[in-house]
């Protein structure tokens, strides 16, 4: 186990010294990143087109009272 005075007791520990870790993620190529960006842009464009057509269903319009003749309101 080692001596307390020599400070070597840590060397004989039964546990491993290297913690478990995940392997490095695969580095994507330029073409892969470009393709993913194109897919994201296309998806965003589809959403924007859909939102232009369907916005009125989800956004409440302001209601004006045209019978109100009070100038202060």
N, C-alpha and C positions, 0 to 999 in steps of 0.2 A: 504493500500500500504506500509506502514512502514515509518519510519522517515529517513531523510537523515543522521541524527546524529547517529542513531542506526545501520545503515548499514544492515537493514533487508528487504529492498525493493525487493531484489531478491527472497525472499521466496514466494511472492505473484504473481509471474509471471504466466500468463495464459498458457504459453507454457510448454511442458513436459520437465523434467530434464534429462530423459534418451534418448539419440539419437537412432534413428532406426538403427539396425544393422542386418547383415546376421547371420543366425544360424551357429554354428560351422560345418565344413564339416564332413561328416561321416568318421570315421577312418577305413582304410582298414585293413583287416586281412592279416596275413602273406601269406596265400594261395592265396588271391586275388592279392597281389603284385607279388608273384611268377608267377602266371598265366599271368599277364600283361607283366612281364619281358620276359617270354617264347615267348609270341606273338610278342613282339618287336624284340627279337633275330631272330625269324623265318622270320619276315618281312625283317630284315636287311640281312639275309642270301639269301633270294630270290632276293633282289636287287643286292647283290654282284655277285650272279651267273649270273643274267641278264647282269650286267655291263661287266663281263668277256667276254660274247659272243658278246655284241653290242658296246663295247668301240670304235672300229675302225670307227663306223659311226659318232661319235661325236668328236673324237680327231684327229686333223690334224697331219699327219706324217711329219717329216722333209724331205725336198726335197734337194737332193744333186746334184750338177752339176758335173757329171763325166767327162765332156769335158774340165773342167777348169784345165789347167796345171800350173797355177801360184802358186809357192810354198808359197808366202806370204799371200795368201787368205785363 
